[in-house]
Amino acid sequence: MKKTATCLLVILMLFVALLSGCSKQAPPTRLATVEDMADKRIGVCSGFIYDKFASERFPAATVLRYNSQTDLLLAVKSEKADVAITNFAAAKIMLKDNSEVGILTDEILTFPIGVGFSKSNPELRARFDAFLQASQADGSLQAMYKKWFENDLDTIKMPKFKASPSGRNVVLGVAIGDLPSVGYIDGEYVGFDIELIQTFAAQENINLQILSMDFAALIASLATGKVDMIADCIAINAERQKQVDFSLPYMKDKTAVIALKKNIAHLAGSAPQAARSSGFIQSVSDGFYSNIIHENRYLLILDGLKTTMVISFFAVVFGTLLGAFICFMRMSRRKLFQAFARAYISLMRGVPVLVLLMIMYYVVFGKANVSPVLVAVLAFGMNFAAYVSEMFRSAIESIDRGQTEAGIAGGFSKIQTFVYIIMPQAIRRVLSVYKGEVISLVKMTSIVGYIAVQDLTKASDIIRSRTFDAFFPLLMTAVLYFAISALLLQLLDGFERFTDPRRQQRGANQSGPPGAGKLLVIAALVLGLGGGVYFYNSQPAAENKPTVSTGQIKSLADLGGKRVAVITGTTGDFVIRDKYKTSQVVDMVYPADAALALRTNKVDAFVFDRNTLQYILAKHPQDFEILPERLSSVEIAIPMRRDATDLHRQVNAAISHFKQDGTIEKLKQKWILSSGTPTLAKINLDGRNGMLRMGTCLLSEPYAYMSNGAMAGLDIELAHLLAERLGMKLEITDMSYDAMIAALQVGKIDLAIANFYKLNERQTACEFSIPYLQNDIAAMVRRHKP
Amino acid sequence: MISVKNLSKQFGSNWVLNDINAEIRKGEVISIIGPSGTGKSTFLRCLNLLERPTGGSILIDGENILQKGADEPKLRRKMGMVFQSFNLYAHLTVLGNLTIGPMKLLGKSRQEAEAKAIELLKSVGLSEKIDQFPDELSGGQKQRVAIARCLAMDPEIILFDEPTSALDPTMVSEVLAVIRRLAKDGMTMAIVTHEMDFAKNVSSRVFYMDEGIIYEEGKPGDIFENPQKEKTRIFIQRIRKLNEKIVSQDFDLYKLNANIELFCARHTADKRTVSHILLVVEEVLGQLLLPLAGGEPEIDLTLEYSEKTAEFQLLLDYAGAEQNPFLALPDDDNLSLRLIEKLAKSSSYSSVAGRNHLTIVL
C-alpha cells in the first residue's frame, strides 16, 4: 500500500514536471555589451519611444511589444524576451522586487521629457513653459523630482490640491504608465507628472480633468482635441514634434536595458539560485515558490488541511453514531420509529449535500452565531448517517438468522446477542463499503467553501485566484486529498484487521492479554480523536471565541478584530488579509451570500468593490451602509488567453475606443448609477470573424446576472459591444471565478469578462487587457440603529 | 421437570400446535418423531421460547415461564439447544464459541472457561480443533462443537432440533455417538429426529407427533413394535399407498394395471413381483369379487408398500354380505384360488358391519 502510494506520487510529480517543462526554450547566450542585443528578442512597451529605437538600432533583433511594464517584466522573467528596454525609474522599481533581474546598461539612450500640447493651443504651452522656468529657478521642480524619484514610493504623499471648478477647463491625458510618473492609487491620480501639472493648474486657476487612455492613443487624442495636454513621461522627439507641441523638458529620462542576471555577463555570478539553470526544473520550482512559499501560502494550505481533516473526522464520528441510531430506529418494531427513519433516510439521500449545507447554515442556524465548521460537521454527518444506516442495516440483515437464534438460545439477552454475536460479524461485513463512504465524505467536504469555511479546496482556490495558476494548487490539493484518503484508509484497514477474528483470536489466545495489534489500533483511534479535538480547539473554533470585538464599525479602522466577509480571490480579500491582520476573514463565494451573511449577523462587514456594494445597498437601504473611505483601488480588466495575441491587440484597441468615445461611461451610468432596471441593448452579432468564447459569472450584479430570463449587466453589454466590434459571435458560459481561470489557461474560453481585477500576480497565468473601469474597494456594514 | 399443558401455537391462520400436553422428567431422553410439518421443531422451540406460544402453559420446576416477567435469558441458560444448521458463532474460534457464554453470562474467568472448554472438546473428540474457525470444520465436527457449546453452560436439559438432518450420512454416526454417550451419562434431552433406529435404542420415551398434537407416546418398544394408531403405524413402517376405487363391472383394467406398475416401479419392485401383483389383482377382482358384487360393485382397492419390511400388501374393502371369497368359490374355479394361494405369502378375511376386508400379503 505505502509503496504503491509513493510510486503513484512520483509518477504524478514527474508528469507535472514534464508538462510544465516542455514549453521552455534553451537559455540565450550571455550578454556583455549593448551590441550583444543585436540578435536577441527585445521587449518594449508598445507606443513608447523605445519601440522605434530598438527596431532602428538593432534591425536584426526581434522586437516584442507589451502593453504594460508589468507584462514587460514578466516577459523577461519568463524568458519570452531576452532583454527589455524601459525607462530607468521603472527599471529601478522592477529590480527592487525581482532579484533575478539586473540592468545590463543605462547608457543607451536619454530623452528630454516634456508635456505635449495641441498645436492649436500655443498659449497654454507658453504659460506652462513659464511655470516650468519659474519652478526651476526657485528649486521647487528639483525638489519635486527628488521626492518622487529618490524615495520609497510607498512613503510618498501626494499633496492635496483644491479643485477650481470656476476656472477654465483643461483636460489632461495620461496613460497611467507607472509610478513615479503617473499612477492611480486609491482612486486618485498620483505621481511626479501629476503633481507638477496639478501645481501648474492650481497656480493658473485651471479646472483640471484627467482622462486615462492607452499610451499609444495619447498623441492621437491630443491631435483630435479630446485632450488639451498629455503627460506621462513622454519623450520629446522629432517625429512627435510634427504632431504635437512639446513644452520645455521638465526632466531627462534615462533608459535602462534589463535582462535576467544570469544572462548578463557581469552579473551572472550574483544571479540568485544559479542552480535553476534548467527551465524544466525552474518552472516547477517557480510554481512551487509562487504558489506555496510566497506570502507563506503553505500556511493557508496547512490551515485548510487542518479544517478539512477536522470536518471529515468529526463528520464521520457523528455520522456513524447518528447512522447507528437511525439504523436502530429503522429496524425497530415500532412503526413510528420505522417511519421516522425511513423518512429521514429518503430525505437525506434525496437532497444534495451542498443544498443541505446551505440550509443548515442560512436557515437552521440562520440567526444563531454557530461556527460554520460545526455546521459543516452536522450537515455532512447527517448526510453520512443516512447512507451508513442503510449499510449497517443490510449488513445486520445479511447475518444468518441462526446466529441470533443461537445467541438467544444460548442465554444471551437480545442486546447481548447483538453486541457479542451480531455486531462483530456485521462490522466486518460493512467495513468494505463503509470505507468507500468515508472516503467519499472526505472528498465531499470540498464544498464547505460555500459557507465560508476555509478548507483545503478553498485554500487552493484562494491561492489560485491570487496567482491565476490553476495547475500547481489544484495538483497539490489533489495530492493532499489523496493523502488524507490514504491515511484514513490505513486507519480503517487497521480497524478491519483488528476486527478480523482470525488474526485477533489467534494473537489473543497465545498471549492472553490484548494483542499488540489491538493496542496499536486503539492508540491510533485515541490519537486521531485527540488530534481532532486539538485541531478543533486550536483553529476553527477560534471563530467562535469572544475575541471578536463587538463595537460599532464607524470607520475602516474599526474593522480590526471584526468578522469581515470577502469574496475569495478579490482585492478586498487581499487587502483585508494584508492590512487587517486582526480581522477574521470569512471567505464567501458569491456577493449575495456575503450580503446575506452580513444581514444575518454572521459577519460584521463585507469588503468588496464599491459599485457592487452600492448596488446591494440600493436594494436594502435600511439594512446596510457603506463606509465612505476606500481600502484600495483597483483596475478592472479582461483576462484573456495568453496565446491569443491577435485578440489581445484587438481587445485593447476596442477598450481604448470605448473609453474615448464615452461608451464605458455610458455603460456605467446605465448599469451602476441609474436607479431603474436597465435592459440589455439589442446588438446584432454577425459573427463574420468567428466565435468569441467568453466566461462570466452570472451571480455578480450589476456586472453580470440574469434578469427576466436573459443575461444582463455591464459586463454582458460590454461583451456584446466588444464582439460587435470584433465582428464575432459571442458564446457566453456561466462559471465560477475559479473555473474561469482554469478555463482560460486550458483555452476553453478566450476571455473572461466578470469584473476581474487586474493584479500583477495574475498576469503570469493570463494576459490582461487594459483596464476598462476603475473601482474602489469599500466596506459595507450593517446600518447602525440608534 | 418440564410440564407442558394445552400448549398451542398459531402462525397466521395456521394452527401448528393444537393442544400439546407432555411431561419431561429429569434424566429422560425423549425422542420426538413424526412426519414433516407436524410441529415437532415448533414444539421444541416453544420449550425455550424461541417461538412464543399462542396459548397454554409451560411449567419448569413448577414455575410458569409464559408468565409476564419471567427471566427468559436465565431460563434459557438452563436449556441448551442444538440446531439442525449448527449455528456456531462464525466470528469466534471453536474455543471462543465455548467460552463466550460462560464468560459473559456465568461470570467465569477466561482461564476457568477455557479449561472447561478444553475438557469438553476432548470429550467430543475435538481437542485438536480449538483454534479453528467454524467454517474450517466438517458438518459432523461443527455439530459436536455445538453440543460441547451447550454443555459448557452446564444445562439441565438439551434440546436437539434434528441434529443430524443437515449431515452427510457418513457423519451422522459421530454425532449420534456423542448424544448416545450423553444419554448414558444421564443428561436430560429432547431430540427431534428422523433417525428411527437411534430413537428406538436411545430414548426412554417416544412422542409421535401428528396433526399438531402428541398423537401417540410411549416406550420405544411399544411405539416401534406395536403402534396403537394407524397413522403411527404408517409412519413407523414407512408405508406408501396406492388407492383405486372400482365402481363398475366394466372398469378400465388396463389403466389400473398401468397405475399399479408405476407404483411398483417407484418402489423398486422387481419384474417378477410386479407380474405377480398384476396377476393376483386380476384374479381377485375378475374371478372372486366382481362376480359376487353383482351389478353395482363398490370395491376400494389399496396397494401398500412398507419401506421397512419391503413387502407389498393388497387390501380390498368392499360392500356386501359376509362371505369369505376364498371359501365361497365353486370347485371349477379352484384354479384362481390356487394361483392366489401360491403367489401370496398370506391372506386373511374379515367382515365388519356390512364391509368385507380382504388382505393379501405378497
Boltz contact constraints between the chains, C-beta under 6 A:
constraints:
  - contact:
      token1: [A, 402]
      token2: [B, 85]
      max_distance: 6.0
  - contact:
      token1: [A, 402]
      token2: [B, 87]
      max_distance: 6.0
  - contact:
      token1: [A, 406]
      token2: [B, 87]
      max_distance: 6.0
  - contact:
      token1: [A, 409]
      token2: [B, 48]
      max_distance: 6.0
  - contact:
      token1: [A, 409]
      token2: [B, 50]
      max_distance: 6.0
  - contact:
      token1: [A, 409]
      token2: [B, 76]
      max_distance: 6.0
  - contact:
      token1: [A, 409]
      token2: [B, 81]
      max_distance: 6.0
  - contact:
      token1: [A, 410]
      token2: [B, 101]
      max_distance: 6.0
  - contact:
      token1: [A, 411]
      token2: [B, 73]
      max_distance: 6.0
  - contact:
      token1: [A, 411]
      token2: [B, 76]
      max_distance: 6.0
  - contact:
      token1: [A, 411]
      token2: [B, 77]
      max_distance: 6.0
  - contact:
      token1: [A, 411]
      token2: [B, 105]
      max_distance: 6.0
  - contact:
      token1: [A, 413]
      token2: [B, 73]
      max_distance: 6.0
  - contact:
      token1: [A, 421]
      token2: [B, 89]
      max_distance: 6.0
  - contact:
      token1: [A, 424]
      token2: [B, 91]
      max_distance: 6.0
  - contact:
      token1: [A, 425]
      token2: [B, 90]
      max_distance: 6.0
  - contact:
      token1: [A, 425]
      token2: [B, 91]
      max_distance: 6.0
  - contact:
      token1: [A, 501]
      token2: [B, 91]
      max_distance: 6.0
  - contact:
      token1: [A, 505]
      token2: [B, 93]
      max_distance: 6.0
  - contact:
      token1: [A, 505]
      token2: [B, 96]
      max_distance: 6.0
